[in-house]
Amino acid sequence: MTTTTTTLFAAVILALIAAASPAHGLGGSATTVAVVYSTATVCGLVADEGNQHIQCWRDGHVTKISPETSFDYIAGGRDTFCAVRSGGFSLLCFNSSLAPKRLYNSYSILLEDLTVGDDQICALTNGTRSVICWRGDRNTNSSQFPDQSHQFKSISSGLGFSCGVLANKNTVTCWGSNSIMASFIQSQFTNLSMSNIVVGGSHACGFNLTGFLICKGSNSSNLLPDGVDIHSNSAYEYSRLAVGANHACAIRSSNGSVVCWGGDGEFGSNVTVGVSFESLVAGLNFTCGVTTSDFSIICWGTGWPSGFGAKLGLPKVLPGPCVQSTCSECGIYPQSQILCHGSGSICRICSVPISMPPKEPLPLPPPTVNPTQSSPSRGLRKGLLAFAIVGSVGAFSGICTMIYCLWTGVCFGKKKIHNSVQPTITGSNANNGQTSNSSPPSRSSTIRRQGSRLMRRQRSGTSSKHTDRAEEFSFSDLVAATNNFSLENKIGEGSFGVVYRAKLWDGREVAIKRGGTGPKTQKFQEKERAFESELAFLSRLHHKHLVSLVGYCEDRDERLLVYEYMKNGALYDHLHKNNVEKSSTLLNSWKMRIKISLDAARGIEYLHNYAVPPIIHRDIKSSNILLDANWTARVSDFGLSLMGPESDRDFRPTKAAGTVGYIDPEYYSLNVLTAKSDVYGLGVVLLELLTGKRAIFKSGENGGEPTRVVDFALPAIMAGEMGRILDPRVGPPLVNEAEAVELMAYTALHCVNLEGKDRPTMSDVVASLERALALCDDSHGSISSGPISIGSE
């Protein structure tokens, strides 16, 4: 091997080693330990057991979290911590009360490298390494999130901003609600080639490609001693790093000891003297680490409750994630099979110090350390050769990918697809090779070709070159699937057309919404707008409680959308159609009705709080809540939906829209739309579930004056006489069900307040309905199971 070739391989290897060094910022990147710094809660993934479940320490007490569930990664922030389930298909987050909430679920796009800050949760996708972020701050603008085409080596979140290192450029890019600080930190790392980045309060640290530790940003707490921003005497002196609000700590590669600086020198502790650590994670003003000797957790720092530090009473914690990998880069961690209990392996971190001629003057050391260096060994040289082989294989794979890209033409837009976060669908007939050139390109066609930057912000994890695909169907195929849109296949109507049940050529059952046609049709532009709205929203949203999009069709003036078929139809039909009463016995239980209301609330909460940018549905009603084969409720029909406000100011559309009986009176009268308008609509649905009455019904058996269910139910709820308005088809609630029904009724009462400011948020509604459903579950174990009366006469 020539000298030039050896140098080239060495450079590649050094970059790989640097990229493998984990680092954990404020709240933490994906590791096995998380801190919730507002409550000094510390959680870890337990080792040596059948699954990698979570246990948390707070105020001297240890709590098991979802003991039957196994997790790969965990990270914490200000008032929450999140965990990626084993396999990466689901993300759960836990609030300060340790109550879980599922934030993400997809079997086609898997997650890794989770990070949580004070107002933002971000993760990288497995394979493509593109970033997905969920907002914790309603003011976050979608433009503050990275483009989905970017691939990252690492990401980290801190106080109001996140940063990552781009894989192809090794440069730092930052984003978040604190755009000023994000821009400042990003500018500080301009022209630096980094392998990772870790952010804190007003600063960030990371390893450059030659293994030196660099910190940039504010120096208000002496984070940069004597103004020097390089903290290493030699390359790869440190292996792991954690950064807090105004301090940082690192683990020496030579012996595992920990070094801290910043915070005006107040972050040293006797509890860490002589202790070797495997990993670190930082809170706002304290740090925790997993020890090498017994995998216990030690925490210390000025913000730790005891003031000096302590060893926590948690059981043995994993030193690293248990993953399904051969760990070919640096080998498997000792005792890996025992620690992971046979379910995966812990990969050893590539953090061996390497002596090499410096390419720049040696920087000053951190304030309290004298590093130890070692020389490359024969075993290390073999390791370098292994890295070179791995790098060569990666390069060959990249060349193959480019050849495929050129051959298929997908890189140049020769295949017409629509980006989507739905699971990839096989066996597409994709227009059967037919195209229509009779009409000019629509605005939605332009969206498909170019991709809306606004719509990419929550495309769950694939780059624009490797997205999942919503199928494009030919009109003739959909005509055949619906038997020429026969009346017997008609199952409902949506915001811009009629919905038909259909069976595709490959046997899949779907629902097809066809835009209105004929002389009574509204302007084509309005149909086009509704079509674009649904296509744009559903192609980027993926949630258990939202109806999934399968595909679409555009053919001249025809606009059709193809959805996953909801076997059990609309909630409205089960509540209000006479011919379904006997077949809806499953809905004639209070537990099931509360569960359906909770399902719908979770879907709407996802739109309000976690979609980027947020979405206001504008047409929440019982006919837009569909039930799948498992009786899980899903929100449908996004034809009237709008992007939510990107600030606290009111959002004022051109005109009010919605359905009489469900439309927010404040929105209708003042033309002011906020997320609270959806809360009102759901409140009406809750009253429908409680009473069995339509949103507007006639009070007498033979007709009478139209009555709103809000006016019918609210006086009885306020008087505590709910027994006289409850749907008699369900029967009196059981013992603990009575409290659950009462809680659901009071939730509905608050949802339909005349003024939006007096209504709860959708997260508040979800919390109340979760409690109500838990009360129903408790009723199964109660001593008495007889019915009781709720304020009835």
Secondary structure, DSSP 4 states (H G I P E B T S, - for coil): --HHHHHHHHHHHHHHHHHH--EE-BS-SSBSEEEETTTTEEEEEBSSSSS--EEEEETTEEEEESTT--EEEEEE-SS-EEEEETTSSEEEEE-TT--EEEEEE-SSS-EEEEEE-SSEEEEEETTT--EEEEES-TT--GGGS--TT--EEEEEE-SS-EEEEETTT--EEEESS-HHHHHHHHHHTTT--BS--EE-SSEEEEEBTTS-EEEEE--TTSSSGGG--B--SSTT-EEEEEE-SSEEEEEETTT--EEEEEGGG----GGGTT--EEEEEE-SS-EEEEETTT--EEEESTTSTTSS-EE-----B-SS--BS---TTT-BPTTHHHHTTTSSBPBPP---------SSPPPPPPTT---------HHHHHHHHHHHHHHHHHHHHHHHHHHHHHHH-GGGT-S--EEE-SPP--S--GGGG----SSPPPHHHHHHHH--GGGGGGS-S--TTS-EEEEEPPHHHHHHHTTTT-GGGEEEE-SSEEEEEEE-TTS-EEEEEEE--STT---HHHHHHHHHHHHHHHTT---TTBPPEEEEEEETTEEEEEEE--TT-BHHHHHH-GGGTGGGGGGSSHHHHHHHHHHHHHHHHIIIIISSS-EE-S---GGGEEE-TT--EEE---TT-EEPPSSSSPB--SS--S-TTTS-HHHHHH--B-THHHHHHHHHHHHHHHH---SEEEEETTEEEEEEHHHHHHHHHHTT-GGGTS-TTT-S--HHHHHHHHHHHHHHHHHT-SSGGGSPPHHHHHHHHHHHHHHHHHHTT-S------SS--
